[in-house]
Each structure stands twice: as C-alpha cells, then as structure tokens.
Amino acid sequence: MIHESTLNFLSKLSKNNNKAWFDENRSLYEAAKSNIITFTGELIKQYASIDASIGHLKPSDCLFRINRDVRFSKNKEPYKTNFGISISKGGKKGMLAGYYVHIEPGKAFIGGGMYMPMGDGLQKIRQEIDYNFKDFQAILKNKAFKTSYGDLDYSDQLSRIPKGYEKDNEAEAYLRLKSFVALRPLKNEELMSKQFVKTCVKHFEALMPLVEFLNTAVG
C-alpha cells in the first residue's frame, strides 16, 4: 500500500517546490521513496507470475527520479510532485510498451501501452494495426480491458489520417494516434488500500494483450 505520509509529502512538496525546503525535509522524501520502492518490488514480484518478461526487474529499473529536467522547460520548479513507476521488460529506459503507475494525490492513475513512439516504431505500430485490425479491435473490446480502461486515450492525435493510408480506412481513428495508451484514474483511498498491489495486477493483466500487440509490432 502507499502510506498516507507518502501522499502528504507529495502534497507539501507541491506547495514548497524549491531546493531549500526539499533539503530541510529530505527525511520525509527518503521515507516516501522507501515506501514506493517496497511497493514496486512487491508489484513486480506478484505481476511476474503473470508476465514473466518483467521478472528480472528491480525497483531501481522502474522508478523515475524525482528531480525534473528543467533545461528546456519554462517551468523551473526543480522537483516532480509525483512518483512514476514504469514497468516493462526493458525497464524505464526501454523503448518497449509496458505498464505505468502514477502516484500523486488527487491525480493518480494506472495504465500503460506505448507513449509517443518515434519514427520507425510509430510506423510499425500503425502498419500492424492496419494489417491486423480485427485482432486489435478484439483487444480493445475485451471485457477485462473495457472494465479497466474503457478505451484508448485519444487526447494526442493527428488531425487527419497519416500519409500512405486511405481516408476511408476502417482503422482511421487509431492510425491518427501519436500514443497508444490506456489510462484509469485512481482515488487516494485506492492507493492506501492494503489491496492496492492486487488492484494494480488486475489492471495490468487487462492491459497485457495490448502491450504484447504493440511489442510484436515494434519487434
């Protein structure tokens, strides 16, 4: 479970996002980080019994740093106000589809897929959807997927179908996507539940066919 103190730390950080406050409260950060590491280790352990490809991972392979890269951002706040956990067989630095848990008070979510694939990878996914659209549709219509996520996230897409595909292509709505992800919001109460690892495993398993489809596409 995620401790209430972890969420409290993140709430305080969002109101005091500066190095001086962070340094003064580093013990709170270390306690929160320890909680997330323990949670991530247990999540990997339990989900590896379903998806063996992630069984070799350690929490350090999956946790993003809390420090923000502000070099090219107008927002110069030095710290993220969340803990991000990316689980795939390539780890957080891999270029493969996988699973994600976002821990942030009032803004938490679970999901996965492939976010903003670049160049050749994006072309391969679109080609796979075009060639095997019935299989792709079946994944999205699966009861477990529909119950957990409803549908893919359509917030980031092209205004028209990409070059090389006809306008009346039955897969048009998916071919225009720039990311292929599904997301489910989480309440604070779910994060702090003793059943939270099991909740994550259930939603990851519902997403697994999509993850496998995308990874097959990119090879």
N, C-alpha and C positions, 0 to 999 in steps of 0.2 A: 504494500500500500504506500501511497505518498503521504508523508506526515503533514499535519496541519502547519507545523513550524516551517516546512519547506515552502508551502504556499505563502505563508506570512512573510518569509524572507523575500520572495519574489515581489510581493505587493509593496514592501518597504523599498526595495531596490528601484521599482518603477517611479517612486516619488523622490528618490535620492540617487539618481543615476550619475554619480561622479566618483572619481578615484578616492577622494578623501573619505567619503562615507564608506565606500567599499573596504578600504584598508582598515578602518576603525571597526568594521563589523565582519571581518574575514572569518571569524569563528562561526558566525551564522551561515556564511557561504559554505564553509567546509562541512558543516553538519548537513546542510541541504544536499550538497554534492554527494556525500556518503550515502544518503538516503536514495538518491537517484541511481547510484552505482549498484547498490544492493538490489533495488527493484529491477534494473536492467539485467543483471546477472540471473535473477530468478526467471525473468521473462524469456531470456534466451534458452535457459535450461528447459523450461516447460514447452516452448514452441518448437524446439529442436526435435522433439519426439514426433512432430507432425511434418516439419520441413527440415530434414537432416542437413540441408545445404548451409544452414546458419549455425550448426552445432559447434564449429571451431571458433566462433567469435568470442571475444571478451568485451566487457562493458566499454573499455577504452577504445575499442574498434568502432563503437556506435555513438558515443556521446560527443556532441559538438561543444566546442569551447564557449564559455560564457562571454568572452571578450568579442566585441564587434570589430570588424574591419572597416574603419571609417575613412580610409584613404580617398575613396571616390564617392563618398556619400555626403549629402547636405546635412544629414543627421549625425552630429558629432558625439552623441552620447556613447560612452565607452563600453557599456555592457548590454547584453541582451537581457530581457526581462522574462525569459523562459528557459527551460531545459529542453533541448531537442534530442531525440533518440532515433537514429536511423539504422535499421536492421536489414541487411541484405548480405548475400554470400560474399560480396566484395567489400563489405563494411561501408562506413560513412563516406569514404573517398572513392568508392567504386562507381562505375558508370552503369550499373545494372538496376533493374526495377527491384523494389523491396517494400519494406514496411516502415511506418513512422509514427512516433508518439510525441505529441507536443504538450508539455506541461507548463501551463500558465494560468493563474487564477482568472476565472471567468472567460477564458479564451482557449481552453484546452481542446484538443481534438486528436483523433486517431485516424489512420488511413494508410495510403501508400499507392504504389504504381511507379510511374517514371515522370519526374518533373523536368520539364524543359530539355528534352534530349536534343542534341545538336547535330547538324549536318547529316552525315550518313546514317546515324542512328534513327533520326526522325523519319528519314525517307524509308528506311527498312520497316519501321512500325506501320507507317501508312500503307506500304505495299502489302504487309501481312494482313492488315485489316481489309484491304481491298480484295485480296486473293481468298481470304478465309472469313468472309463477313458473317456467314451463318454461325460459325464457331464463336466468333467474337460476340455476336448478339446473344448466343446461348449463355455465355459467361455473365453478361450484364442482366439477363433475365432470370438467372438462377435465384431461387428463393432466398438462400442464405445471403447472397450479395445484395438483393433488393431490401431485405430486412435490415442489414447493417448500414448500407450506404444509399440506397435508393437509385442512384445513377452516378455517372462520372461528373466531375466538376467542369462546367463549361465556361468558367469565368475568363479563360485566356484562350482565344481562338482567332483565326483569320476571318476577315470579313467576307471572303469568298473561297471557293474550293481551290486548292493549290494547282499549279500548272501540271499538266500530264493526266488530269482526271476530268471526265465529262461532268457537266453541270447537273445532269440527272442521275449521277451515281447514287445508289441507294445508301451508301455509307458516308454521304457528304458531311453530315453533322459531326462525324468522328474524324474524318480526314482533315477538317479545318482546325482541329485541336492542336495546340502547341505543347500541351502537357496531357498526360494520360493518368490521372489520379482520381481516387475516390476518397472522400473525407466524411467523418462523422464527428459532430461536436460532443464534448464530454463535460458533464457537470462536475463541480468541485466535489460533490458528495461521492461521485463515482471514483474519482481519483483517490479519495481517502478510505474507500471501502476495502475490507480485507479480501474481497473477491476481485480486486482490480486486475491482477495478473491474469486470472481466468477470463475476465472480460476482454482483455487485450488479445488473448489467444483465440477466443471465439471470433473476434472481428478480423484478426489476421487470417484465420483459416478461411473465412468467407471471401477474402481478397486473393487468396493463393492462386486460383486459376487465372486471374488477370495478370498477376506477377509472372507466372510461368509463360503465358502467352507473349507478353512483352519481351521477356528474356530470350524466348525462342526466336523472336523477330530480329533482335539485335545480335543474336549468335553468341 
